[in-house]
Amino acid sequence: MTIYRHFYVKSHAITTPKINLKDLPGSAGRMDVLARCINSAFWLSYGIRKNVIFHTILHGEPNPPVYIRIEGERLRKMAPDERNIAIFIKKALERMREDKEIESTPGVFVCKKSFKELLEENKDKDFYLLTEGGKNIKEVNIGNKPFFFLGDYKDLEEKEKELLYKYKATPISLGKKSYLSSHCITIINWFLDEME
Ligand SMILES: C[S@@+](CC[C@H](N)C(=O)[O-])C[C@H]1O[C@@H](n2cnc3c(N)ncnc32)[C@H](O)[C@@H]1O
């Protein structure tokens, strides 16, 4: 049985396809952080992790929230560098429909969706909130439908954390140091690889 690894990163990136690919950290609302998280979620030296599903909601102006999901099993043609990943986000924003989810490029899905809707749709999964003050991951029995939630360069807001706890999320920690979100994803992938 394949155990799928779900990751959610809250993003403050912009929600217009008018992205300056030369300014991902600035005018694109830290889209560089999001691109690095996607890189960490999927890439191995010689391939893509097919058992990863990456979720994000873009919260930047002018049209939030925009939900994007990337599925490793269907993902094609994306290269691991930040600029190329951003091109696929740009295509998703260009092709997005207001009324229904579409697959903008192979393995990349886009639609309008709130955080609450995302949690409700995935409530069959085992939710884990990544937070420095949580229980050490080494002491947690990770379930077989794991779904990890992280902030980007900013933490999740209190109301989002409260909502996660209503959905019985477990707060887990990778240690007392505060790591970059993309590094957290690499650590989790490594940790789960070791457990397999
Ligand atoms: C760069 S940190 C957030 C930045 C910082 N906390 C702030 O808002 O100023 C990005 C995310 O990584 C996760 N994170 C970082 N270090 C962690 C740790 N030691 N254990 C668990 N999660 C961690 C948290 O989910 C956090 O929201």
The ligand as a MOL file (V3000), in Angstrom:
LIG
                    3D

  0  0  0     0  0            999 V3000
M  V30 BEGIN CTAB
M  V30 COUNTS 27 29 0 0 0
M  V30 BEGIN ATOM
M  V30 1 C 10.6540 30.0430 8.7330 0
M  V30 2 S 9.5090 29.3400 9.8360 0 CHG=1
M  V30 3 C 8.4390 30.6600 10.2750 0
M  V30 4 C 9.1580 31.8780 10.6420 0
M  V30 5 C 9.0150 32.4040 12.0640 0
M  V30 6 N 8.4590 31.4480 13.0190 0
M  V30 7 C 8.2760 33.6990 12.0560 0
M  V30 8 O 7.0520 33.7440 11.7830 0
M  V30 9 O 8.9180 34.7000 12.2760 0 CHG=-1
M  V30 10 C 8.5110 28.4660 8.7400 0
M  V30 11 C 7.7110 27.3060 9.2940 0
M  V30 12 O 8.5610 26.1940 9.5010 0
M  V30 13 C 8.0570 25.3960 10.5650 0
M  V30 14 N 9.1730 25.1860 11.5010 0
M  V30 15 C 10.3540 25.8670 11.5590 0
M  V30 16 N 11.1710 25.3360 12.4820 0
M  V30 17 C 10.4970 24.2860 13.0280 0
M  V30 18 C 10.8030 23.3250 14.0510 0
M  V30 19 N 11.9600 23.3450 14.7170 0
M  V30 20 N 9.8770 22.3870 14.3320 0
M  V30 21 C 8.6960 22.3390 13.6720 0
M  V30 22 N 8.3480 23.2140 12.7050 0
M  V30 23 C 9.2260 24.1740 12.3930 0
M  V30 24 C 6.8490 26.1160 11.1440 0
M  V30 25 O 5.6770 25.5270 10.6130 0
M  V30 26 C 7.0170 27.5440 10.6190 0
M  V30 27 O 5.7840 28.1780 10.4220 0
M  V30 END ATOM
M  V30 BEGIN BOND
M  V30 1 1 1 2
M  V30 2 1 2 3
M  V30 3 1 2 10
M  V30 4 1 3 4
M  V30 5 1 4 5
M  V30 6 1 5 6
M  V30 7 1 5 7
M  V30 8 2 7 8
M  V30 9 1 7 9
M  V30 10 1 10 11
M  V30 11 1 11 12
M  V30 12 1 11 26
M  V30 13 1 12 13
M  V30 14 1 13 14
M  V30 15 1 13 24
M  V30 16 1 14 15
M  V30 17 1 14 23
M  V30 18 2 15 16
M  V30 19 1 16 17
M  V30 20 1 17 18
M  V30 21 2 17 23
M  V30 22 1 18 19
M  V30 23 2 18 20
M  V30 24 1 20 21
M  V30 25 2 21 22
M  V30 26 1 22 23
M  V30 27 1 24 25
M  V30 28 1 24 26
M  V30 29 1 26 27
M  V30 END BOND
M  V30 END CTAB
M  END
